[in-house]
Amino acid sequence: QVQVVESGGGLVQAGGSLRLSCAASGTIFTMNTMGWYRQAPGKQREFVADITSGKPSYADSVKGRFTNSRGDPKNTVALQMNNMKPEDTAVYYCAASRGVVNCWGQGTQVTVSS
């Protein structure tokens, strides 16, 4: 059973930076896609960024500010968030997928104060 665990959330002032990390364990296979979604209070969960076969994708709202990268060991990913804005405040979820297997972490809170 694949388990996904995020870390690195916290409180930061507007314009500051945070780095989120995620690791998927419990499988010998490489998860093809690893990425991030977020959910703000009262809003639906939305796509933030992912990376598939080395190719990253980003939501328009974070392009140029966030960088998502795969790490070593395999099945790890990190989201570097720079020039953060109050509207980035949300619970951030890591997602890892391979074929029909799609796993989610429990989420980590990110709060950006103005």
C-alpha positions in Angstrom: 0.0 0.0 0.0 1.5 3.3 -1.1 1.7 6.0 1.6 2.2 9.6 0.9 3.5 12.0 3.5 4.0 15.8 3.2 6.1 18.1 5.4 7.3 21.6 5.5 4.2 23.7 5.9 4.0 26.7 8.2 3.5 30.4 8.5 5.3 32.9 6.3 4.9 36.6 5.6 3.9 37.8 2.2 6.9 37.9 -0.1 8.6 35.1 1.8 9.4 31.5 0.9 8.5 28.0 2.0 9.6 24.6 0.8 7.3 21.6 1.0 8.5 18.0 0.7 6.7 14.8 -0.1 7.6 11.2 -0.1 5.7 8.2 -1.4 6.6 4.9 0.2 5.4 1.3 0.2 6.1 0.5 -3.5 9.1 -0.7 -5.5 7.8 1.2 -8.6 8.5 4.7 -9.6 5.4 6.9 -9.3 5.0 8.4 -12.8 3.5 11.7 -11.6 4.0 13.5 -8.4 2.5 16.8 -7.7 0.6 19.2 -5.5 -2.9 20.4 -5.0 -4.3 22.9 -2.5 -7.6 23.7 -0.8 -8.4 27.0 0.7 -11.3 27.4 3.2 -14.6 27.3 1.5 -13.0 26.5 -1.9 -12.6 23.4 -4.0 -9.3 21.6 -4.2 -7.2 23.0 -7.1 -4.2 21.9 -9.0 -0.9 23.6 -8.2 1.9 21.8 -9.9 3.1 18.3 -10.9 5.9 16.6 -12.8 5.6 13.7 -15.2 8.6 12.1 -16.8 10.7 15.1 -15.9 8.3 17.6 -17.4 6.8 20.1 -14.9 3.3 21.7 -15.1 2.1 24.6 -13.1 -1.2 26.4 -12.5 -1.1 30.0 -13.9 -1.5 31.4 -10.4 1.9 30.0 -9.3 4.0 30.1 -12.5 7.3 31.9 -12.0 7.0 31.7 -8.2 6.8 28.0 -7.4 9.2 25.2 -8.6 8.3 21.5 -8.3 11.2 19.0 -8.6 11.7 15.3 -8.2 14.3 14.3 -5.7 16.6 11.4 -4.7 15.6 8.9 -3.5 12.9 8.2 -6.0 9.3 8.9 -5.2 10.2 12.2 -3.5 9.2 15.6 -4.7 9.7 19.2 -3.4 7.8 22.3 -4.0 9.8 25.5 -3.6 7.4 28.4 -3.1 8.8 32.0 -3.5 7.3 35.4 -3.4 4.3 34.0 -1.6 1.0 35.8 -1.4 -1.9 35.7 1.1 -4.0 33.9 -1.6 -1.5 31.0 -1.4 -2.9 30.2 2.0 -4.4 26.7 1.9 -3.9 23.1 2.9 -1.4 21.6 0.4 -1.8 18.0 -0.6 0.8 15.8 -2.3 -0.4 13.4 -4.9 1.4 10.5 -6.4 0.2 8.3 -9.3 1.1 5.4 -11.5 -1.4 4.1 -13.9 -4.7 3.7 -12.1 -3.0 4.0 -8.7 -3.6 7.5 -7.3 -2.6 8.3 -3.7 -2.9 11.4 -1.6 -1.2 12.7 1.5 -3.0 14.0 4.6 -2.1 17.6 3.7 0.0 20.3 5.3 -1.1 23.8 6.2 0.5 26.8 4.6 -0.5 30.3 5.9 0.8 33.5 4.3 0.2 36.6 6.3 -0.2 40.1 4.7 
